[in-house]
Amino acid sequence: NVRAYAEGEMASSLLGFVNADGEGQYGVEGALNEDLSGEDGILKTVTDVNNVALSIGDENVRIPAKNGKNVVLSIDRNIQHAMEKVLKNGMERSHAGHAAGLVMNPQNGEVWALANLPTYDATKYAEVEDASVFINFPLEYAYEPGSMCKTFSFASAIDQGKMTPQTTFTNNGYIMVDNWKIENAYKGLIGTVSMQQGLDYSLNTSSMTALMMLGGDMTSINQRGKDLLYEYYHDRFGFGDYTGIELYESKGNITAPDAADAYNSRYANMTFGQGIDLTMIQVASAFSSVV
């Protein structure tokens, strides 16, 4: 009759809770409520005027209830506990208001830990004042992932045979795209540098160069390059689509190359993780595929 949460606040945003009406809300409880709940049975009996059940008659119905399915997660309790501790320490150091994290096995995509802070006690869900603690941010919240997307733009160009780590380009510290000056955060390494150095120092010029290489033109971004980058980002890495995890998740957003706002400058920014909204589960899955 009662759902018990023996670990208290641990993994609450992942698990969700069962409300007073017996319905699963948020997380695993909400997304898999139908599987977990089972089916009610039916007992229907015809009685006489004294309300005594009659043993004969074809109107008697007895359909036994069906138990809900058991659900076993891939979450590792020790890793989950360690991650929540790391996130808590990180929030204290940085004075952040929120933190989220995910640990994935890159060999098979199993999620070993998934955490959000601040969290709540699922046995006291009615006492929660800020409903945002119910949100499972690594799956449901899309954000601009930033320069770690260079990994994916580089991987695309390498897979197409357009570059190797030793391929060089001229780094001027910026590239003009659509009359917009897109600069590097790091101001060094002016001159001839390798793509490996570009990745090591997170040069925006290097990831934009990878996009140019995809298009076969080292001087400008063209439609072929944008088509190929979208093919890798969306069709192969799965950005802008559901990962298929059994919980509620967001698709995020990625601009198709034939969209009205698929400017060269937008695609230039997409190579270093801006102008694109992804979820943490998408990023972790894509990065695992590169690993």
N, C-alpha and C positions, 0 to 999 in steps of 0.2 A: 504493500500500500504506500510505501514511502521510498523516495529515492534518496539514498545516503551518499554524501560526498566526504569520504573518509579523510581526504587530504586537505580539507579546509579550502583555502584560497588558491591552492595550486591548480594551474591550468583552467581556471574558471571560465575565462573568455573562450577557450577552446571547447570546453564541455557544455556550456550553457546550463540550463536548469529546467526542472519540471514545476509548473505553476500550481496554484491551488486547485485548478480544474483538471489536473493530471495531464496537461498538454506540455510537450517539450518546447522550450523557447531558446532561441539562439544556439550557436555552436552545434555540437554533435546532437544534443537533445532536440533541437529544432529541426535540423536538416534531415535527421534520420528518425524523426518522431513516428512516422508510419511503420517503419520496420520494428522499432523498439516497443511500440504500444501493443501489438498483437490485435486480435479481433474478439469482440464480445461474443459470448455464447447466447443461445436462446433456449428458454424453458417455458413451454406453453402447454397448459393442461386444462382439460374440460372438467368441471366439477358439478356436483349435484346441488340442490337447493341449500344444503347444509355446508357447502363449500368443501366437500370431501372429493378428492380427486377420483375420477373414474379410471379404471385400469384398462378399459376398452375404448375403442373409438379411433378413427383415423385423423382426428384433429389434434391429437397430442403431438407436440413437437419437442424434440430434445437435440439441440446442436451444441456440442461442447465448445467452450472458449478455446482460442488458440493463443498460446504464449507468444510474446514478441521475440524477435531474434536477439541473440547475443551479439554484441559488437566489441571486437578487440582492436584497439588502436596500435599503431606502430610506435607510439610515444614511449620513450625510455624514461622512467621516473627519475633516475639519477641525473640524466642530461637535462631534463626539464627543470629539476630543482636547481642545478648549477646555472642554467641560463637565466632563470628568474633572479638569482642572486647577482649575476653579472649585470643584468639590466638595472637592478636596484642600485648597485654601486655606481653605475654609469650615470644614472639620473641624479644621484647625490653630487657627483663630481661636477657635472655640467649644469646643474640646476634646471634640468629639462622637466617639462610637465608630463611627458609621455615617452614611453620607450616600447619597442616591439622587436622581437627576434625570432629567428627560425633556424633550425639545424636540420639539414637534409643529407641523407646518404647518396652521394653522387653516382653510385653504381646502379641503384634501382629506384631512386626517387622517394624512398621512404622518409617520412617526416619523423624525426626522433625527438624534436622539441619545438614547441610553438607557444610563444608567451607574449603577453601584453601587460604593461604596468601604466597606471595603477590598475589593480584588480579588485575583486570582491569575493565575499564568501557566498557560495551558491545556496547554502542553507538559509541565508538571510537576504535573498535577492530583493525582498520587498523593502528593505531598509536603504537600498541604493538611491542616492540623490542625483548622481550624474549618470544618465543612461549611456554615455559614451563608453563606459567600462564594459558594456555588453558587446561592443563591436570587436570582431576578430580582425584587427588591422592587417596582419600579414596576408590575409586572403581577401578582405573586403575593401581595403583602402588603396586606391591607385595614386601614385606620386611620380615625380620626375626623379629617376634613379641617378642621374648625373654621370660622372666620368667612368663608372664601371661599365657603361655601355660601349666604351671603346673596345673592350674585349670582344664584343659581338660584331662590331664593324670590321675590326681586324680579322676576326675568324672568317667572316664572309669573303673578304678579299683573298685571304690565304686559301680558302676552300675552292675559290674560282681560279686559283693559279695565277692571280694578278700580282702577288707580292710574296716575299719571304721576310723573315725577321731582319735579314741583311740588306734588303732593298733600301735605297737611299732616296731622299728628297731634299729640296732646299727649303729650310725653315727661315722665314722672314719675321716670325713672331706673330703674324696675322695673315688672314686671307680675306679678300673682298668678295662678298657674295651678295648679289642683288643690291649693290651699292651700300652694303653694310659691312663694317669692319669687324670681323670676328677674331678676337685675340686669344693668345695663350695666357693662362694664369702665371705660368713660369716664364720668366723673361730671358732666360739663358738659352744656350745651344743654338745661337743664330748661325746659319750657314748650312752646310751639308751634314745631315744626320741620318741615322738608320731608323727604320720603322721600329726596331726594338727599343732604341733610345726614346723614340716618340711615345711608346707605351710606358716605358720606365718613368718618364718625367710627365706623363699625362698631358701631352701637347695636343690641344684641339686641332692644330694644323695637321697633325699626323692622321687623326681619324678622318678629317675632311679629305685628306689626300687619299686615304683608303677608299672613300666613296668615289673620288675621281677615277681611281684605278679600276673600280668596278665598271665604270662607264667607258673605259678605254681611252680617256682623255686626261692627261696630267695637268691641264690648264684650266679646266672648268667642270662643273657638275652638269650632267646631262640626264635625259630621261631614262636611258638604259641603266645608268648607275642607280637612279632612284628605284626603278623597277626591281633590280636585283637586290638592293638593300631591303626593300619591302618584302620580297620573297623570303629572304632569310629571316628578317625580324618577325614577320607574321606567320608565314607558312611553315618555317622550320623551327624557329625558337618559340613560336606560340604566343607572341606578344599581341595584345588586343583580342585575345580569345580565352575561353575557359580552359584551365589545366585539366579538369576532370576530377579533381579532388572531391571527395564525397560530402563536402560542406558548402555553405553559402560562400560564393566568391564573386568578385567583380571581374569584368572582362578587360578593364583598363581602356586605353584609347591610343590608336596609332593611325595617322593620316595616310590613306591610300595614295599612291603616286598619281592617280587620275582625278583626285579631288580638287576642288576649286582653290583650296588653300595649301596645296602641295608645292609650295614655293621651294626653290633651290636652297634658300636660307633656312627654311624649316628642316629640310633633310640634312643640311650641314649640321644643324644643332642636334638632330636625332643621333648623329654618330657619336656624340658625347653626352647623350642622355637627357637632353632638354627638348621641349616641344613634343614630348611623348609621356604618357601616363601608364605606368606598369604597377603591378602588385608585387609584393615581396616573394610570393610563391612562384610567380612567373619568372622573376629574376633568378631566384635560386635554382629553378628547374633548368633554365637556359644555361646558367653558369655550370651546372652539373653536367650538361651535355657537352660543353667545351672541355671540362675536366676529363 
